[in-house]
Amino acid sequence: MEAELGGPQQYFEINVTPQFVNVFVAIDDDAQVQAYLYVDGDLGPPRPPEAASGATFTASALTFDPDTVLDGVDDDLPDSDVVVFSVIGGPGGVVRYGAVVESTEGGQLDVTLSPTGAVQSVDPL
C-alpha cells in the first residue's frame, strides 16, 4: 500500500477475510477515508473518499506475529472459524487486533486479541 501511495500512510482499519483485504487509508488530515480492496494480491482502484472520524495508526504500530496472532482463538474456540481478522486504530496511534469468529452453529463472536494471540475479550455479535 505504501509503495503504491508513495510513502507511509495513516490507516483507520485493515481487515482480512479469506477472500480479500480491505485497507482504509486516512486522507485530508484524517477527515476522510479512502478504501482500497486487494483480491488475490491485486490492488483494485480506490473507492471514492468518504467522511471519517476516529483514531488512526501507522504500519510501524503493527506488532503482531501473523503466524501466532490467531492461536488463542484456535485454542479457546476450536470448533469455530475466523471469518475476519482486523486491525483498528486506537487512541495515540495504538492498534486493536480483533477477529470475527463464527461457530459451527452459525453464531458470531467479536474477539479482541493481544499481539501475541491471547484472547482478551469476547462479545457476541
Backbone atoms as SQL, in Angstrom:
CREATE TABLE atoms (id INTEGER PRIMARY KEY, chain TEXT, resi INTEGER, resn TEXT, atom TEXT, x REAL, y REAL, z REAL);
INSERT INTO atoms VALUES
  (1, 'A', 1, 'MET', 'N', 0.836, -1.182, 0.000),
  (2, 'A', 1, 'MET', 'CA', 0.000, 0.000, 0.000),
  (3, 'A', 1, 'MET', 'C', 0.881, 1.247, 0.000),
  (4, 'A', 2, 'GLU', 'N', 1.882, 1.254, 0.873),
  (5, 'A', 2, 'GLU', 'CA', 2.721, 2.446, 0.985),
  (6, 'A', 2, 'GLU', 'C', 3.557, 2.674, -0.265),
  (7, 'A', 3, 'ALA', 'N', 3.996, 1.605, -0.891),
  (8, 'A', 3, 'ALA', 'CA', 4.731, 1.754, -2.156),
  (9, 'A', 3, 'ALA', 'C', 3.800, 2.326, -3.232),
  (10, 'A', 4, 'GLU', 'N', 2.575, 1.860, -3.247),
  (11, 'A', 4, 'GLU', 'CA', 1.593, 2.338, -4.219),
  (12, 'A', 4, 'GLU', 'C', 1.259, 3.814, -4.016),
  (13, 'A', 5, 'LEU', 'N', 1.183, 4.251, -2.746),
  (14, 'A', 5, 'LEU', 'CA', 0.783, 5.628, -2.445),
  (15, 'A', 5, 'LEU', 'C', 1.964, 6.563, -2.212),
  (16, 'A', 6, 'GLY', 'N', 3.181, 6.057, -2.297),
  (17, 'A', 6, 'GLY', 'CA', 4.346, 6.915, -2.236),
  (18, 'A', 6, 'GLY', 'C', 4.860, 7.243, -0.849),
  (19, 'A', 7, 'GLY', 'N', 4.658, 6.368, 0.120),
  (20, 'A', 7, 'GLY', 'CA', 5.231, 6.596, 1.443),
  (21, 'A', 7, 'GLY', 'C', 4.320, 6.161, 2.560),
  (22, 'A', 8, 'PRO', 'N', 4.766, 6.391, 3.788),
  (23, 'A', 8, 'PRO', 'CA', 3.974, 5.986, 4.963),
  (24, 'A', 8, 'PRO', 'C', 2.590, 6.619, 4.960),
  (25, 'A', 9, 'GLN', 'N', 1.624, 5.861, 5.442),
  (26, 'A', 9, 'GLN', 'CA', 0.235, 6.298, 5.473),
  (27, 'A', 9, 'GLN', 'C', -0.310, 6.181, 6.895),
  (28, 'A', 10, 'GLN', 'N', -1.425, 6.832, 7.126),
  (29, 'A', 10, 'GLN', 'CA', -2.221, 6.659, 8.332),
  (30, 'A', 10, 'GLN', 'C', -3.414, 5.796, 7.931),
  (31, 'A', 11, 'TYR', 'N', -3.727, 4.802, 8.761),
  (32, 'A', 11, 'TYR', 'CA', -4.817, 3.878, 8.470),
  (33, 'A', 11, 'TYR', 'C', -5.862, 3.952, 9.576),
  (34, 'A', 12, 'PHE', 'N', -7.125, 3.870, 9.189),
  (35, 'A', 12, 'PHE', 'CA', -8.197, 3.722, 10.169),
  (36, 'A', 12, 'PHE', 'C', -8.376, 2.240, 10.509),
  (37, 'A', 13, 'GLU', 'N', -8.313, 1.408, 9.493),
  (38, 'A', 13, 'GLU', 'CA', -8.561, -0.022, 9.682),
  (39, 'A', 13, 'GLU', 'C', -7.977, -0.804, 8.518),
  (40, 'A', 14, 'ILE', 'N', -7.588, -2.030, 8.822),
  (41, 'A', 14, 'ILE', 'CA', -7.249, -3.026, 7.815),
  (42, 'A', 14, 'ILE', 'C', -7.971, -4.296, 8.249),
  (43, 'A', 15, 'ASN', 'N', -8.741, -4.888, 7.347),
  (44, 'A', 15, 'ASN', 'CA', -9.372, -6.158, 7.701),
  (45, 'A', 15, 'ASN', 'C', -9.176, -7.167, 6.582),
  (46, 'A', 16, 'VAL', 'N', -9.097, -8.418, 7.012),
  (47, 'A', 16, 'VAL', 'CA', -8.741, -9.503, 6.109),
  (48, 'A', 16, 'VAL', 'C', -9.771, -10.614, 6.234),
  (49, 'A', 17, 'THR', 'N', -10.246, -11.095, 5.109),
  (50, 'A', 17, 'THR', 'CA', -11.103, -12.275, 5.064),
  (51, 'A', 17, 'THR', 'C', -10.371, -13.316, 4.213),
  (52, 'A', 18, 'PRO', 'N', -10.873, -14.528, 4.146),
  (53, 'A', 18, 'PRO', 'CA', -10.228, -15.499, 3.257),
  (54, 'A', 18, 'PRO', 'C', -10.257, -15.090, 1.781),
  (55, 'A', 19, 'GLN', 'N', -11.166, -14.186, 1.411),
  (56, 'A', 19, 'GLN', 'CA', -11.302, -13.793, 0.011),
  (57, 'A', 19, 'GLN', 'C', -10.589, -12.496, -0.365),
  (58, 'A', 20, 'PHE', 'N', -10.444, -11.550, 0.567),
  (59, 'A', 20, 'PHE', 'CA', -9.904, -10.236, 0.205),
  (60, 'A', 20, 'PHE', 'C', -9.372, -9.506, 1.433),
  (61, 'A', 21, 'VAL', 'N', -8.716, -8.362, 1.145),
  (62, 'A', 21, 'VAL', 'CA', -8.212, -7.463, 2.188),
  (63, 'A', 21, 'VAL', 'C', -8.771, -6.077, 1.911),
  (64, 'A', 22, 'ASN', 'N', -9.359, -5.449, 2.938),
  (65, 'A', 22, 'ASN', 'CA', -9.812, -4.061, 2.869),
  (66, 'A', 22, 'ASN', 'C', -8.808, -3.197, 3.607),
  (67, 'A', 23, 'VAL', 'N', -8.394, -2.104, 2.994),
  (68, 'A', 23, 'VAL', 'CA', -7.474, -1.157, 3.626),
  (69, 'A', 23, 'VAL', 'C', -8.144, 0.210, 3.591),
  (70, 'A', 24, 'PHE', 'N', -8.276, 0.820, 4.779),
  (71, 'A', 24, 'PHE', 'CA', -8.940, 2.117, 4.901),
  (72, 'A', 24, 'PHE', 'C', -7.887, 3.166, 5.256),
  (73, 'A', 25, 'VAL', 'N', -7.530, 3.991, 4.289),
  (74, 'A', 25, 'VAL', 'CA', -6.452, 4.967, 4.411),
  (75, 'A', 25, 'VAL', 'C', -7.028, 6.335, 4.758),
  (76, 'A', 26, 'ALA', 'N', -6.425, 6.972, 5.755),
  (77, 'A', 26, 'ALA', 'CA', -6.830, 8.326, 6.142),
  (78, 'A', 26, 'ALA', 'C', -6.265, 9.331, 5.140),
  (79, 'A', 27, 'ILE', 'N', -7.106, 10.267, 4.722),
  (80, 'A', 27, 'ILE', 'CA', -6.654, 11.346, 3.845),
  (81, 'A', 27, 'ILE', 'C', -7.202, 12.669, 4.377),
  (82, 'A', 28, 'ASP', 'N', -6.693, 13.766, 3.855),
  (83, 'A', 28, 'ASP', 'CA', -7.145, 15.105, 4.253),
  (84, 'A', 28, 'ASP', 'C', -7.087, 15.296, 5.762),
  (85, 'A', 29, 'ASP', 'N', -5.899, 15.053, 6.347),
  (86, 'A', 29, 'ASP', 'CA', -5.702, 15.202, 7.798),
  (87, 'A', 29, 'ASP', 'C', -6.718, 14.403, 8.607),
  (88, 'A', 30, 'ASP', 'N', -6.965, 13.166, 8.164),
  (89, 'A', 30, 'ASP', 'CA', -7.849, 12.207, 8.845),
  (90, 'A', 30, 'ASP', 'C', -9.324, 12.579, 8.788),
  (91, 'A', 31, 'ALA', 'N', -9.699, 13.554, 7.961),
  (92, 'A', 31, 'ALA', 'CA', -11.107, 13.946, 7.846),
  (93, 'A', 31, 'ALA', 'C', -11.873, 13.043, 6.891),
  (94, 'A', 32, 'GLN', 'N', -11.131, 12.331, 6.030),
  (95, 'A', 32, 'GLN', 'CA', -11.767, 11.436, 5.073),
  (96, 'A', 32, 'GLN', 'C', -11.018, 10.106, 5.048),
  (97, 'A', 33, 'VAL', 'N', -11.710, 9.113, 4.536),
  (98, 'A', 33, 'VAL', 'CA', -11.128, 7.785, 4.383),
  (99, 'A', 33, 'VAL', 'C', -11.259, 7.372, 2.925),
  (100, 'A', 34, 'GLN', 'N', -10.212, 6.730, 2.429),
  (101, 'A', 34, 'GLN', 'CA', -10.235, 6.177, 1.077),
  (102, 'A', 34, 'GLN', 'C', -10.014, 4.672, 1.228),
  (103, 'A', 35, 'ALA', 'N', -10.946, 3.895, 0.725),
  (104, 'A', 35, 'ALA', 'CA', -10.887, 2.440, 0.866),
  (105, 'A', 35, 'ALA', 'C', -10.293, 1.807, -0.377),
  (106, 'A', 36, 'TYR', 'N', -9.475, 0.795, -0.140),
  (107, 'A', 36, 'TYR', 'CA', -8.861, 0.012, -1.208),
  (108, 'A', 36, 'TYR', 'C', -9.168, -1.452, -0.956),
  (109, 'A', 37, 'LEU', 'N', -9.226, -2.225, -2.023),
  (110, 'A', 37, 'LEU', 'CA', -9.514, -3.646, -1.921),
  (111, 'A', 37, 'LEU', 'C', -8.421, -4.431, -2.639),
  (112, 'A', 38, 'TYR', 'N', -7.830, -5.381, -1.908),
  (113, 'A', 38, 'TYR', 'CA', -6.897, -6.331, -2.503),
  (114, 'A', 38, 'TYR', 'C', -7.645, -7.644, -2.700),
  (115, 'A', 39, 'VAL', 'N', -7.557, -8.199, -3.898),
  (116, 'A', 39, 'VAL', 'CA', -8.112, -9.517, -4.182),
  (117, 'A', 39, 'VAL', 'C', -7.040, -10.311, -4.916),
  (118, 'A', 40, 'ASP', 'N', -6.713, -11.466, -4.381),
  (119, 'A', 40, 'ASP', 'CA', -5.683, -12.329, -4.979),
  (120, 'A', 40, 'ASP', 'C', -4.369, -11.582, -5.203),
  (121, 'A', 41, 'GLY', 'N', -4.011, -10.694, -4.278),
  (122, 'A', 41, 'GLY', 'CA', -2.753, -9.963, -4.359),
  (123, 'A', 41, 'GLY', 'C', -2.775, -8.758, -5.271),
  (124, 'A', 42, 'ASP', 'N', -3.903, -8.499, -5.910),
  (125, 'A', 42, 'ASP', 'CA', -4.007, -7.352, -6.816),
  (126, 'A', 42, 'ASP', 'C', -4.780, -6.230, -6.136),
  (127, 'A', 43, 'LEU', 'N', -4.233, -5.015, -6.219),
  (128, 'A', 43, 'LEU', 'CA', -4.866, -3.839, -5.647),
  (129, 'A', 43, 'LEU', 'C', -5.853, -3.247, -6.634),
  (130, 'A', 44, 'GLY', 'N', -7.115, -3.121, -6.190),
  (131, 'A', 44, 'GLY', 'CA', -8.129, -2.504, -7.027),
  (132, 'A', 44, 'GLY', 'C', -8.058, -0.994, -6.931),
  (133, 'A', 45, 'PRO', 'N', -8.836, -0.305, -7.753),
  (134, 'A', 45, 'PRO', 'CA', -8.849, 1.158, -7.695),
  (135, 'A', 45, 'PRO', 'C', -9.463, 1.627, -6.375),
  (136, 'A', 46, 'PRO', 'N', -9.070, 2.820, -5.926),
  (137, 'A', 46, 'PRO', 'CA', -9.644, 3.327, -4.671),
  (138, 'A', 46, 'PRO', 'C', -11.123, 3.643, -4.846),
  (139, 'A', 47, 'ARG', 'N', -11.861, 3.446, -3.769),
  (140, 'A', 47, 'ARG', 'CA', -13.260, 3.879, -3.760),
  (141, 'A', 47, 'ARG', 'C', -13.293, 5.378, -3.511),
  (142, 'A', 48, 'PRO', 'N', -14.371, 6.037, -3.835),
  (143, 'A', 48, 'PRO', 'CA', -14.446, 7.485, -3.589),
  (144, 'A', 48, 'PRO', 'C', -14.277, 7.781, -2.098),
  (145, 'A', 49, 'PRO', 'N', -13.587, 8.885, -1.766),
  (146, 'A', 49, 'PRO', 'CA', -13.408, 9.250, -0.359),
  (147, 'A', 49, 'PRO', 'C', -14.748, 9.496, 0.335),
  (148, 'A', 50, 'GLU', 'N', -14.756, 9.180, 1.632),
  (149, 'A', 50, 'GLU', 'CA', -15.931, 9.424, 2.463),
  (150, 'A', 50, 'GLU', 'C', -15.497, 10.131, 3.733),
  (151, 'A', 51, 'ALA', 'N', -16.436, 10.836, 4.357),
  (152, 'A', 51, 'ALA', 'CA', -16.149, 11.480, 5.637),
  (153, 'A', 51, 'ALA', 'C', -15.746, 10.411, 6.648),
  (154, 'A', 52, 'ALA', 'N', -14.829, 10.779, 7.532),
  (155, 'A', 52, 'ALA', 'CA', -14.339, 9.807, 8.518),
  (156, 'A', 52, 'ALA', 'C', -14.039, 10.495, 9.833),
  (157, 'A', 53, 'SER', 'N', -14.048, 9.692, 10.871),
  (158, 'A', 53, 'SER', 'CA', -13.593, 10.149, 12.176),
  (159, 'A', 53, 'SER', 'C', -13.052, 8.930, 12.896),
  (160, 'A', 54, 'GLY', 'N', -12.270, 9.175, 13.908),
  (161, 'A', 54, 'GLY', 'CA', -11.713, 8.068, 14.668),
  (162, 'A', 54, 'GLY', 'C', -10.209, 8.111, 14.684),
  (163, 'A', 55, 'ALA', 'N', -9.645, 7.146, 15.360),
  (164, 'A', 55, 'ALA', 'CA', -8.204, 7.079, 15.530),
  (165, 'A', 55, 'ALA', 'C', -7.551, 6.376, 14.348),
  (166, 'A', 56, 'THR', 'N', -6.307, 6.733, 14.115),
  (167, 'A', 56, 'THR', 'CA', -5.538, 6.129, 13.033),
  (168, 'A', 56, 'THR', 'C', -4.250, 5.524, 13.594),
  (169, 'A', 57, 'PHE', 'N', -3.579, 4.777, 12.748),
  (170, 'A', 57, 'PHE', 'CA', -2.300, 4.168, 13.107),
  (171, 'A', 57, 'PHE', 'C', -1.419, 4.098, 11.868),
  (172, 'A', 58, 'THR', 'N', -0.140, 3.888, 12.091),
  (173, 'A', 58, 'THR', 'CA', 0.807, 3.693, 11.001),
  (174, 'A', 58, 'THR', 'C', 1.197, 2.225, 10.938),
  (175, 'A', 59, 'ALA', 'N', 1.773, 1.823, 9.834),
  (176, 'A', 59, 'ALA', 'CA', 2.225, 0.436, 9.684),
  (177, 'A', 59, 'ALA', 'C', 3.245, 0.073, 10.753),
  (178, 'A', 60, 'SER', 'N', 4.019, 1.039, 11.221),
  (179, 'A', 60, 'SER', 'CA', 5.027, 0.748, 12.245),
  (180, 'A', 60, 'SER', 'C', 4.403, 0.366, 13.585),
  (181, 'A', 61, 'ALA', 'N', 3.116, 0.655, 13.793),
  (182, 'A', 61, 'ALA', 'CA', 2.429, 0.285, 15.038),
  (183, 'A', 61, 'ALA', 'C', 2.011, -1.187, 15.053),
  (184, 'A', 62, 'LEU', 'N', 2.098, -1.853, 13.910),
  (185, 'A', 62, 'LEU', 'CA', 1.693, -3.257, 13.822),
  (186, 'A', 62, 'LEU', 'C', 2.777, -4.137, 14.437),
  (187, 'A', 63, 'THR', 'N', 2.428, -4.800, 15.532),
  (188, 'A', 63, 'THR', 'CA', 3.422, -5.604, 16.251),
  (189, 'A', 63, 'THR', 'C', 3.034, -7.075, 16.347),
  (190, 'A', 64, 'PHE', 'N', 1.957, -7.485, 15.679),
  (191, 'A', 64, 'PHE', 'CA', 1.516, -8.870, 15.797),
  (192, 'A', 64, 'PHE', 'C', 2.355, -9.794, 14.917),
  (193, 'A', 65, 'ASP', 'N', 2.384, -11.057, 15.299),
  (194, 'A', 65, 'ASP', 'CA', 3.040, -12.093, 14.514),
  (195, 'A', 65, 'ASP', 'C', 1.956, -12.820, 13.736),
  (196, 'A', 66, 'PRO', 'N', 1.948, -12.717, 12.419),
  (197, 'A', 66, 'PRO', 'CA', 0.878, -13.342, 11.646),
  (198, 'A', 66, 'PRO', 'C', 0.805, -14.860, 11.824),
  (199, 'A', 67, 'ASP', 'N', 1.905, -15.468, 12.244),
  (200, 'A', 67, 'ASP', 'CA', 1.905, -16.913, 12.451),
  (201, 'A', 67, 'ASP', 'C', 1.246, -17.327, 13.758),
  (202, 'A', 68, 'THR', 'N', 1.096, -16.399, 14.717),
  (203, 'A', 68, 'THR', 'CA', 0.568, -16.776, 16.028),
  (204, 'A', 68, 'THR', 'C', -0.629, -15.954, 16.497),
  (205, 'A', 69, 'VAL', 'N', -0.968, -14.879, 15.824),
  (206, 'A', 69, 'VAL', 'CA', -1.991, -13.972, 16.348),
  (207, 'A', 69, 'VAL', 'C', -3.362, -14.631, 16.489),
  (208, 'A', 70, 'LEU', 'N', -3.632, -15.668, 15.742),
  (209, 'A', 70, 'LEU', 'CA', -4.926, -16.347, 15.850),
  (210, 'A', 70, 'LEU', 'C', -4.856, -17.633, 16.671),
  (211, 'A', 71, 'ASP', 'N', -3.702, -17.924, 17.260),
  (212, 'A', 71, 'ASP', 'CA', -3.544, -19.153, 18.048),
  (213, 'A', 71, 'ASP', 'C', -4.504, -19.214, 19.234),
  (214, 'A', 72, 'GLY', 'N', -4.705, -18.097, 19.926),
  (215, 'A', 72, 'GLY', 'CA', -5.617, -18.083, 21.068),
  (216, 'A', 72, 'GLY', 'C', -7.039, -18.408, 20.668),
  (217, 'A', 73, 'VAL', 'N', -7.465, -17.920, 19.515),
  (218, 'A', 73, 'VAL', 'CA', -8.803, -18.233, 19.013),
  (219, 'A', 73, 'VAL', 'C', -8.889, -19.723, 18.711),
  (220, 'A', 74, 'ASP', 'N', -7.861, -20.254, 18.054),
  (221, 'A', 74, 'ASP', 'CA', -7.854, -21.682, 17.723),
  (222, 'A', 74, 'ASP', 'C', -7.890, -22.538, 18.985),
  (223, 'A', 75, 'ASP', 'N', -7.155, -22.113, 20.028),
  (224, 'A', 75, 'ASP', 'CA', -7.113, -22.871, 21.278),
  (225, 'A', 75, 'ASP', 'C', -8.410, -22.759, 22.069),
  (226, 'A', 76, 'ASP', 'N', -8.945, -21.530, 22.190),
  (227, 'A', 76, 'ASP', 'CA', -10.115, -21.287, 23.026),
  (228, 'A', 76, 'ASP', 'C', -11.447, -21.603, 22.346),
  (229, 'A', 77, 'LEU', 'N', -11.469, -21.521, 21.025),
  (230, 'A', 77, 'LEU', 'CA', -12.713, -21.746, 20.272),
  (231, 'A', 77, 'LEU', 'C', -12.433, -22.719, 19.122),
  (232, 'A', 78, 'PRO', 'N', -12.071, -23.960, 19.446),
  (233, 'A', 78, 'PRO', 'CA', -11.603, -24.890, 18.410),
  (234, 'A', 78, 'PRO', 'C', -12.649, -25.277, 17.371),
  (235, 'A', 79, 'ASP', 'N', -13.922, -25.133, 17.674),
  (236, 'A', 79, 'ASP', 'CA', -14.967, -25.509, 16.721),
  (237, 'A', 79, 'ASP', 'C', -15.510, -24.304, 15.964),
  (238, 'A', 80, 'SER', 'N', -14.693, -23.272, 15.832),
  (239, 'A', 80, 'SER', 'CA', -15.116, -22.041, 15.172),
  (240, 'A', 80, 'SER', 'C', -14.159, -21.691, 14.044),
  (241, 'A', 81, 'ASP', 'N', -14.634, -20.842, 13.156),
  (242, 'A', 81, 'ASP', 'CA', -13.817, -20.361, 12.044),
  (243, 'A', 81, 'ASP', 'C', -13.669, -18.852, 12.128),
  (244, 'A', 82, 'VAL', 'N', -12.465, -18.353, 11.905),
  (245, 'A', 82, 'VAL', 'CA', -12.241, -16.913, 11.818),
  (246, 'A', 82, 'VAL', 'C', -12.713, -16.469, 10.439),
  (247, 'A', 83, 'VAL', 'N', -13.661, -15.527, 10.415),
  (248, 'A', 83, 'VAL', 'CA', -14.165, -15.034, 9.136),
  (249, 'A', 83, 'VAL', 'C', -13.600, -13.657, 8.788),
  (250, 'A', 84, 'VAL', 'N', -13.122, -12.920, 9.808),
  (251, 'A', 84, 'VAL', 'CA', -12.474, -11.624, 9.580),
  (252, 'A', 84, 'VAL', 'C', -11.406, -11.423, 10.652),
  (253, 'A', 85, 'PHE', 'N', -10.219, -11.006, 10.240),
  (254, 'A', 85, 'PHE', 'CA', -9.191, -10.531, 11.162),
  (255, 'A', 85, 'PHE', 'C', -9.050, -9.043, 10.901),
  (256, 'A', 86, 'SER', 'N', -9.006, -8.230, 11.965),
  (257, 'A', 86, 'SER', 'CA', -8.943, -6.781, 11.758),
  (258, 'A', 86, 'SER', 'C', -7.923, -6.120, 12.664),
  (259, 'A', 87, 'VAL', 'N', -7.433, -5.006, 12.160),
  (260, 'A', 87, 'VAL', 'CA', -6.576, -4.097, 12.910),
  (261, 'A', 87, 'VAL', 'C', -7.255, -2.741, 12.824),
  (262, 'A', 88, 'ILE', 'N', -7.570, -2.171, 13.979),
  (263, 'A', 88, 'ILE', 'CA', -8.314, -0.911, 14.031),
  (264, 'A', 88, 'ILE', 'C', -7.530, 0.100, 14.851),
  (265, 'A', 89, 'GLY', 'N', -7.501, 1.335, 14.406),
  (266, 'A', 89, 'GLY', 'CA', -6.794, 2.390, 15.113),
  (267, 'A', 89, 'GLY', 'C', -7.416, 2.693, 16.458),
  (268, 'A', 90, 'GLY', 'N', -6.541, 2.965, 17.433),
  (269, 'A', 90, 'GLY', 'CA', -6.977, 3.340, 18.774),
  (270, 'A', 90, 'GLY', 'C', -6.311, 4.636, 19.191),
  (271, 'A', 91, 'PRO', 'N', -6.634, 5.135, 20.363),
  (272, 'A', 91, 'PRO', 'CA', -6.066, 6.404, 20.834),
  (273, 'A', 91, 'PRO', 'C', -4.537, 6.386, 20.842),
  (274, 'A', 92, 'GLY', 'N', -3.949, 7.495, 20.434),
  (275, 'A', 92, 'GLY', 'CA', -2.499, 7.633, 20.476),
  (276, 'A', 92, 'GLY', 'C', -1.745, 6.790, 19.467),
  (277, 'A', 93, 'GLY', 'N', -2.417, 6.351, 18.412),
  (278, 'A', 93, 'GLY', 'CA', -1.743, 5.579, 17.373),
  (279, 'A', 93, 'GLY', 'C', -1.586, 4.101, 17.680),
  (280, 'A', 94, 'VAL', 'N', -2.161, 3.645, 18.788),
  (281, 'A', 94, 'VAL', 'CA', -2.101, 2.214, 19.089),
  (282, 'A', 94, 'VAL', 'C', -3.124, 1.482, 18.228),
  (283, 'A', 95, 'VAL', 'N', -3.069, 0.174, 18.238),
  (284, 'A', 95, 'VAL', 'CA', -3.993, -0.604, 17.432),
  (285, 'A', 95, 'VAL', 'C', -4.734, -1.625, 18.290),
  (286, 'A', 96, 'ARG', 'N', -5.901, -2.008, 17.808),
  (287, 'A', 96, 'ARG', 'CA', -6.701, -3.080, 18.421),
  (288, 'A', 96, 'ARG', 'C', -6.758, -4.194, 17.400),
  (289, 'A', 97, 'TYR', 'N', -6.371, -5.389, 17.841),
  (290, 'A', 97, 'TYR', 'CA', -6.448, -6.564, 16.987),
  (291, 'A', 97, 'TYR', 'C', -7.721, -7.314, 17.330),
  (292, 'A', 98, 'GLY', 'N', -8.417, -7.772, 16.322),
  (293, 'A', 98, 'GLY', 'CA', -9.649, -8.485, 16.588),
  (294, 'A', 98, 'GLY', 'C', -9.970, -9.483, 15.506),
  (295, 'A', 99, 'ALA', 'N', -10.926, -10.337, 15.837),
  (296, 'A', 99, 'ALA', 'CA', -11.394, -11.330, 14.886),
  (297, 'A', 99, 'ALA', 'C', -12.891, -11.512, 15.059),
  (298, 'A', 100, 'VAL', 'N', -13.568, -11.708, 13.961),
  (299, 'A', 100, 'VAL', 'CA', -14.946, -12.160, 13.998),
  (300, 'A', 100, 'VAL', 'C', -14.876, -13.658, 13.780),
  (301, 'A', 101, 'VAL', 'N', -15.452, -14.375, 14.743),
  (302, 'A', 101, 'VAL', 'CA', -15.382, -15.830, 14.747),
  (303, 'A', 101, 'VAL', 'C', -16.786, -16.378, 14.623),
  (304, 'A', 102, 'GLU', 'N', -16.954, -17.355, 13.754),
  (305, 'A', 102, 'GLU', 'CA', -18.263, -17.962, 13.537),
  (306, 'A', 102, 'GLU', 'C', -18.229, -19.414, 14.001),
  (307, 'A', 103, 'SER', 'N', -19.219, -19.775, 14.806),
  (308, 'A', 103, 'SER', 'CA', -19.283, -21.152, 15.294),
  (309, 'A', 103, 'SER', 'C', -19.903, -22.052, 14.236),
  (310, 'A', 104, 'THR', 'N', -19.742, -23.338, 14.429),
  (311, 'A', 104, 'THR', 'CA', -20.356, -24.297, 13.511),
  (312, 'A', 104, 'THR', 'C', -21.878, -24.233, 13.583),
  (313, 'A', 105, 'GLU', 'N', -22.401, -23.637, 14.656),
  (314, 'A', 105, 'GLU', 'CA', -23.851, -23.463, 14.818),
  (315, 'A', 105, 'GLU', 'C', -24.356, -22.188, 14.152),
  (316, 'A', 106, 'GLY', 'N', -23.426, -21.333, 13.676),
  (317, 'A', 106, 'GLY', 'CA', -23.812, -20.119, 12.966),
  (318, 'A', 106, 'GLY', 'C', -23.720, -18.838, 13.759),
  (319, 'A', 107, 'GLY', 'N', -23.504, -18.903, 15.079),
  (320, 'A', 107, 'GLY', 'CA', -23.354, -17.697, 15.880),
  (321, 'A', 107, 'GLY', 'C', -22.020, -17.027, 15.618),
  (322, 'A', 108, 'GLN', 'N', -21.946, -15.722, 15.866),
  (323, 'A', 108, 'GLN', 'CA', -20.703, -14.983, 15.665),
  (324, 'A', 108, 'GLN', 'C', -20.282, -14.288, 16.948),
  (325, 'A', 109, 'LEU', 'N', -18.959, -14.210, 17.135),
  (326, 'A', 109, 'LEU', 'CA', -18.361, -13.538, 18.282),
  (327, 'A', 109, 'LEU', 'C', -17.336, -12.534, 17.793),
  (328, 'A', 110, 'ASP', 'N', -17.245, -11.407, 18.496),
  (329, 'A', 110, 'ASP', 'CA', -16.210, -10.409, 18.270),
  (330, 'A', 110, 'ASP', 'C', -15.135, -10.652, 19.327),
  (331, 'A', 111, 'VAL', 'N', -13.950, -11.050, 18.892),
  (332, 'A', 111, 'VAL', 'CA', -12.871, -11.431, 19.799),
  (333, 'A', 111, 'VAL', 'C', -11.767, -10.385, 19.724),
  (334, 'A', 112, 'THR', 'N', -11.399, -9.813, 20.865),
  (335, 'A', 112, 'THR', 'CA', -10.268, -8.894, 20.936),
  (336, 'A', 112, 'THR', 'C', -9.030, -9.696, 21.302),
  (337, 'A', 113, 'LEU', 'N', -7.944, -9.457, 20.568),
  (338, 'A', 113, 'LEU', 'CA', -6.713, -10.227, 20.723),
  (339, 'A', 113, 'LEU', 'C', -5.541, -9.342, 21.101),
  (340, 'A', 114, 'SER', 'N', -4.592, -9.912, 21.817),
  (341, 'A', 114, 'SER', 'CA', -3.314, -9.236, 22.036),
  (342, 'A', 114, 'SER', 'C', -2.445, -9.487, 20.806),
  (343, 'A', 115, 'PRO', 'N', -1.351, -8.755, 20.652),
  (344, 'A', 115, 'PRO', 'CA', -0.451, -9.009, 19.518),
  (345, 'A', 115, 'PRO', 'C', 0.123, -10.424, 19.513),
  (346, 'A', 116, 'THR', 'N', 0.159, -11.068, 20.681),
  (347, 'A', 116, 'THR', 'CA', 0.690, -12.432, 20.745),
  (348, 'A', 116, 'THR', 'C', -0.390, -13.481, 20.526),
  (349, 'A', 117, 'GLY', 'N', -1.636, -13.074, 20.361),
  (350, 'A', 117, 'GLY', 'CA', -2.712, -14.003, 20.094),
  (351, 'A', 117, 'GLY', 'C', -3.549, -14.372, 21.291),
  (352, 'A', 118, 'ALA', 'N', -3.239, -13.835, 22.466),
  (353, 'A', 118, 'ALA', 'CA', -4.052, -14.133, 23.646),
  (354, 'A', 118, 'ALA', 'C', -5.425, -13.485, 23.495),
  (355, 'A', 119, 'VAL', 'N', -6.460, -14.235, 23.827),
  (356, 'A', 119, 'VAL', 'CA', -7.822, -13.708, 23.778),
  (357, 'A', 119, 'VAL', 'C', -8.009, -12.790, 24.978),
  (358, 'A', 120, 'GLN', 'N', -8.354, -11.524, 24.715),
  (359, 'A', 120, 'GLN', 'CA', -8.529, -10.539, 25.783),
  (360, 'A', 120, 'GLN', 'C', -9.988, -10.342, 26.142),
  (361, 'A', 121, 'SER', 'N', -10.880, -10.447, 25.178),
  (362, 'A', 121, 'SER', 'CA', -12.315, -10.342, 25.463),
  (363, 'A', 121, 'SER', 'C', -13.087, -10.972, 24.322),
  (364, 'A', 122, 'VAL', 'N', -14.320, -11.358, 24.630),
  (365, 'A', 122, 'VAL', 'CA', -15.212, -11.965, 23.647),
  (366, 'A', 122, 'VAL', 'C', -16.600, -11.375, 23.845),
  (367, 'A', 123, 'ASP', 'N', -17.196, -10.885, 22.766),
  (368, 'A', 123, 'ASP', 'CA', -18.538, -10.316, 22.821),
  (369, 'A', 123, 'ASP', 'C', -19.369, -10.921, 21.692),
  (370, 'A', 124, 'PRO', 'N', -20.633, -11.255, 21.979),
  (371, 'A', 124, 'PRO', 'CA', -21.492, -11.761, 20.895),
  (372, 'A', 124, 'PRO', 'C', -21.815, -10.654, 19.907),
  (373, 'A', 125, 'LEU', 'N', -21.998, -11.063, 18.665),
  (374, 'A', 125, 'LEU', 'CA', -22.419, -10.106, 17.625),
  (375, 'A', 125, 'LEU', 'C', -23.893, -10.255, 17.363);
